[in-house]
Amino acid sequence: MESKGLAFFSGGKDSVFSIMKAKESGINIDYLLFNTHDFPRPNIHEINQNVVEAIASLIGIPLYKLHLKSGLEYIQLYEFLSSRNIEWIVVGNINAKDQLNWYMNLCNKIGVKLHAPLYSEEEDNRIILEEIKAGIKAIICDLDISKLNRNMLGRIIDMEIINDLAQVGFCGEMGEYHTLVLESPIMKGKIVPKKCKIIEKWNRRMLKIEEFDLVRFYDR
């Protein structure tokens, strides 16, 4: 049986870029895995799950959804990954060491290889610049209002926004902000938001994309 690769997927810029980098390294991605949780605070990617599904459809890799129950995460993931003969797990971590260690422990328990192509011990603007240069167009869909200006919600990650992000860490690895990808080189189309709703809860300002157009490109 042929071994397969799986990428943990949120629809954000880092998860999309990690897939692009993995493919450049010769790792084939056969599955995308979108995890949901029992967290008390709303998760922006769960709120925009229909957009995440649309992004995956444009990438053209099957998307699986798995609801992880507290305390059972390893067991659930072990059962899911083992049943699909996964050899490689790809993650988009940049410099969150604790989170990377969690994935490493998971891979060690399951007996698969971990590929974290974006990871670096140091926080710098290298990855975000590479993402912009690679043609990833991502929108800020969630931010921590105690750390970033409210008006940054809905902005596109581009060269003009780099200086504004420098104050909290360019890539938002500590949850300062989250993104959704509207267009990228591995998507056979783009997402065009039409109707959005702003949600403010706790210290978060979130953008729920209620309506959008899915425009397909037929020459990719």
Protein Blocks (a to p, Z undefined) as FASTA:
>chain_A
ZZddddddehiaklmmmmmmmmmnopacfbdcddddfbfbdcfklmmmmmmmmmmmmnop
acddddddehilmmmmmmmmmmnopabdcdfbfklmklmmmmmmmmmmnopacddfkbcf
bdcfklmmmmmmnopacddfbdcfklbcfklgopacdfklmmmmmmnopnlpnopaccdd
fbdfkbgcddddfbdcdddehjbccdddfbdcddddfkZZ
